[in-house]
């Protein structure tokens, strides 16, 4: 197994899921201005709408009618909602029936129905990513101290950078150098 590649892939998958929370849920629309501290540290991410609770307008699946946490169904990938009145992901690639949607992936309404919330969601996704990497680095370093060995993966997070890079040491120096410049 290529340990550095596996580590990068695993951290990348975790970050993608974390960032999608802000782009695909109604966290920002609920007026939240800070990251959700429970996304990876707790079994509860907050009060969520159930599968049989209406979350969006029947005619416009991008008009939220709930104060509970929800996300949009993505036609072609997600299961079909149990009831009408569920939010759609939205955008030109969403194959589900209806119109509208709550995704904030892009800052244009041509691709993201809730584009007006894109910058807020992106900012929270960046902050959550940095916090995740800081927490992960702390955990890895604490485990290494407990086992009295050098950490296998050291994560360097420049405080003023929006790019978080993972430096993999203890393998090939060239791999760490390449990642630093990535």
C-alpha positions as CSV (number, residue, x, y, z in Angstrom):
1,X,0.0,0.0,0.0
2,X,1.2,3.5,-0.9
3,X,0.8,5.0,2.6
4,X,1.3,8.7,1.6
5,X,-1.2,8.4,-1.2
6,X,-3.7,6.5,1.0
7,X,-3.3,9.2,3.7
8,X,-3.9,12.0,1.2
9,X,-6.9,10.3,-0.2
10,X,-8.5,9.6,3.1
11,X,-7.9,13.1,4.4
12,X,-9.2,14.5,1.1
13,X,-12.4,12.4,1.3
14,X,-13.0,13.6,4.8
15,X,-12.5,17.2,3.8
16,X,-14.8,16.9,0.8
17,X,-17.5,15.5,3.0
18,X,-17.0,18.3,5.6
19,X,-17.1,21.0,2.9
20,X,-20.2,19.5,1.2
21,X,-22.0,19.9,4.5
22,X,-21.8,23.7,4.1
23,X,-22.5,23.7,0.4
24,X,-25.4,21.2,0.4
25,X,-27.2,21.8,3.7
26,X,-29.2,24.7,5.0
27,X,-26.7,25.6,7.7
28,X,-26.0,29.0,6.3
29,X,-29.6,29.7,5.5
30,X,-30.4,29.0,9.1
31,X,-28.3,32.0,10.0
32,X,-25.4,30.1,11.4
33,X,-22.2,32.1,11.2
34,X,-19.8,29.7,12.8
35,X,-18.7,26.1,11.9
36,X,-20.6,23.2,13.2
37,X,-18.3,21.8,15.9
38,X,-20.0,18.4,16.0
39,X,-19.5,17.3,12.4
40,X,-16.7,14.9,13.2
41,X,-16.5,14.9,17.0
42,X,-20.1,13.9,18.0
43,X,-22.9,11.6,17.1
44,X,-25.3,14.6,16.8
45,X,-24.8,17.4,14.3
46,X,-27.9,19.2,15.5
47,X,-31.7,19.0,15.2
48,X,-32.3,17.5,11.8
49,X,-35.5,17.2,9.8
50,X,-36.8,13.6,9.6
51,X,-37.4,11.7,6.3
52,X,-41.2,12.4,6.5
53,X,-41.0,16.1,7.4
54,X,-41.6,18.8,4.8
55,X,-38.4,20.9,4.4
56,X,-39.0,22.9,1.2
57,X,-42.0,24.4,-0.6
58,X,-44.0,21.8,-2.7
59,X,-43.7,24.0,-5.8
60,X,-40.2,25.3,-5.3
61,X,-37.8,22.7,-3.8
62,X,-35.3,25.5,-3.1
63,X,-37.6,27.6,-0.8
64,X,-36.9,26.4,2.7
65,X,-39.9,26.0,5.1
66,X,-38.0,24.4,8.0
67,X,-35.9,25.6,10.9
68,X,-34.3,22.2,11.2
69,X,-31.1,21.1,9.5
70,X,-31.6,19.5,6.1
71,X,-29.9,18.9,2.8
72,X,-31.1,18.6,-0.8
73,X,-31.8,15.3,-2.5
74,X,-29.7,14.9,-5.7
75,X,-31.7,13.2,-8.5
76,X,-29.8,10.2,-10.0
77,X,-27.6,9.6,-6.9
78,X,-29.8,9.8,-3.8
79,X,-32.8,7.7,-3.0
80,X,-36.1,9.2,-3.9
81,X,-37.6,11.2,-1.0
82,X,-40.4,9.5,0.9
83,X,-42.7,12.5,0.6
84,X,-43.1,15.6,-1.6
85,X,-41.9,18.8,0.0
86,X,-38.3,17.7,0.4
87,X,-35.5,20.1,-0.8
88,X,-33.6,19.4,-4.0
89,X,-29.9,19.8,-4.5
90,X,-30.7,21.7,-7.6
91,X,-28.7,22.9,-10.6
92,X,-28.4,21.6,-14.2
93,X,-27.0,18.1,-13.2
94,X,-29.8,17.4,-10.7
95,X,-32.1,14.8,-12.3
96,X,-34.8,14.9,-9.7
97,X,-38.3,16.2,-10.5
98,X,-39.2,19.7,-9.7
99,X,-37.4,23.0,-9.7
100,X,-35.1,24.9,-7.3
101,X,-32.7,23.5,-4.9
102,X,-30.4,24.6,-2.0
103,X,-26.9,23.9,-3.2
104,X,-24.3,26.6,-2.9
105,X,-21.4,25.0,-4.8
106,X,-21.0,28.0,-7.2
107,X,-21.6,31.7,-7.0
108,X,-23.9,31.7,-10.0
109,X,-27.6,30.8,-10.1
110,X,-27.1,29.0,-13.4
111,X,-25.3,26.2,-11.4
112,X,-26.4,26.8,-7.8
113,X,-29.9,27.9,-6.9
114,X,-28.7,29.3,-3.6
115,X,-25.7,31.1,-5.1
116,X,-26.2,34.1,-2.9
117,X,-25.1,32.1,0.1
118,X,-22.0,30.7,-1.7
119,X,-19.4,33.0,-0.2
120,X,-20.7,32.4,3.4
121,X,-20.8,28.6,2.9
122,X,-17.3,28.6,1.3
123,X,-15.9,30.6,4.1
124,X,-17.3,28.3,6.7
125,X,-16.1,25.2,4.7
126,X,-12.6,26.7,4.8
127,X,-12.7,27.4,8.5
128,X,-14.0,23.9,9.2
129,X,-11.3,22.3,7.0
130,X,-8.6,24.2,8.9
131,X,-10.1,23.2,12.2
132,X,-10.4,19.6,11.2
133,X,-6.7,19.5,10.1
134,X,-5.6,21.2,13.3
135,X,-7.6,18.7,15.4
136,X,-6.2,15.8,13.3
137,X,-2.6,17.1,13.7
138,X,-3.1,17.3,17.5
139,X,-4.5,13.8,17.6
140,X,-1.7,12.3,15.6
141,X,0.9,14.1,17.6
142,X,-0.7,13.1,20.9
143,X,-0.8,9.5,19.8
144,X,2.8,9.6,18.8
145,X,3.8,11.0,22.2
146,X,1.8,8.3,24.0
147,X,3.6,5.6,21.9
148,X,6.9,7.4,22.2
149,X,7.6,7.6,18.5
150,X,7.8,10.2,15.8
151,X,4.4,11.0,14.1
152,X,4.0,9.3,10.8
153,X,2.0,12.2,9.3
154,X,2.8,15.8,10.1
155,X,0.2,18.3,8.9
156,X,1.4,21.9,8.3
157,X,-1.3,24.5,8.3
158,X,-0.2,28.0,7.3
159,X,-2.3,30.3,9.4
160,X,-2.8,32.9,6.7
161,X,-3.2,30.5,3.8
162,X,-6.4,29.2,2.4
163,X,-4.5,26.1,1.3
164,X,-3.8,23.4,3.8
165,X,-1.1,21.0,2.8
166,X,-0.2,17.7,4.2
167,X,3.4,17.0,4.6
168,X,4.2,13.3,4.7
169,X,7.5,12.6,6.4
170,X,9.2,9.4,7.3
171,X,8.8,8.1,3.8
172,X,10.6,9.8,0.9
173,X,11.9,13.3,1.4
174,X,11.0,14.1,-2.2
175,X,7.3,13.2,-1.5
176,X,7.1,15.7,1.3
177,X,8.8,18.3,-0.8
178,X,6.4,17.7,-3.7
179,X,3.4,18.0,-1.4
180,X,4.7,21.2,0.1
181,X,4.6,22.8,-3.4
182,X,1.2,21.3,-4.3
